[in-house]
């Protein structure tokens, strides 16, 4: 893995690209990731993939809750669906905020 020292783009491969696809920096601006740096990128990629999956699941829960609210079977069900909708929105926004924190700290990988 190689990391651009200009924009932090991470490239997978045997060697660095001739030009950074993100910022256009030359190949000599890339540093090979090894040891702890490589491990941090791999861990952050896994963690961020979990967050992305959580976001997708919360979007599905929002759709389900909205359908339940629209169905309007009885007050108890509507209350439950409204609570689920609010919880899904909160969890989705919190997961998005976590990804933003990771990006700002260079943990996106």
URNORLIN-V778560 format. One record per pair of residues at least 24 apart in sequence whose ideal C-beta (glycine too) atoms are under 6 Angstrom apart, sorted by the first residue. I is the first residue (numbers start at 1). J is the second residue. Records with the same first field share a line. If there is no record, write none. Layout:
I: J ; J
This chain:
1: 33 ; 38
2: 30 ; 32
3: 31 ; 33
4: 29 ; 30
5: 29 ; 31
8: 106
10: 41 ; 109
41: 109
44: 107 ; 109
45: 109
51: 95 ; 98 ; 99
54: 95
55: 92 ; 95
58: 88 ; 91 ; 92
61: 88
62: 88
